[in-house]
């Protein structure tokens, strides 16, 4: 008899801690500014009403999340939340990472285009109402389940946006490269103008803004680990202009890169 080892603890890609849940109910017109970004990575599920998340300082268009929609916002991303309907309720699951890094498709704010993920939060809603979620291990289990489902669907785009698949993969794999937008458009078989329009419709930002946010997230990881200087992290992630890097970093995270470095 042979035994196949399919689970190797040393190879766990990500470890979570400080997982917690909060329920927020606000009236129409209420606004919440996160001037330094959220302290923890957050999944935000709109139970009822409509939430609008604005990322104006990084020139990203707004994310509008109606009832049943799920949004992810990484820690440290400055933004404003606006409650749009007469009554609004949102479930928020927050967490820190003790080992590993966020997968690349969660490094920027996003409306989660995943039916399995939306179903998980819908079931969480049900479990909260029925009392099942009172178990202290419940939310840790559900957040791992959610990340697993997202990893399964990360390569599956809605039909409308499937032409972007090759460009998104190229950007995530080779974010250090300074490819022109036309290069990405050619990968998708689209004209540059059509590609730009479709890409912004899906991500809420231009291809270069999207790539720069991935670079900045990677640079922040290098800086916070203490192994790279600010200049080294900038160069290693594709930034050739240090002053532009520092301005972009502060606009995204609300603080200069030097303040994030462990000394």
Helices and strands as residue ranges (DSSP letters): G 9-11, E 14-27, E 31-34, E 41-48, E 50-55, G 56-58, E 60-66, E 70-73, E 79-83, E 87-100, G 104-106, E 110-111, H 115-130, G 132-134, H 138-153, G 159-164, H 165-173, H 181-188, H 192-203, H 207-224, H 230-236, H 242-253, H 257-260
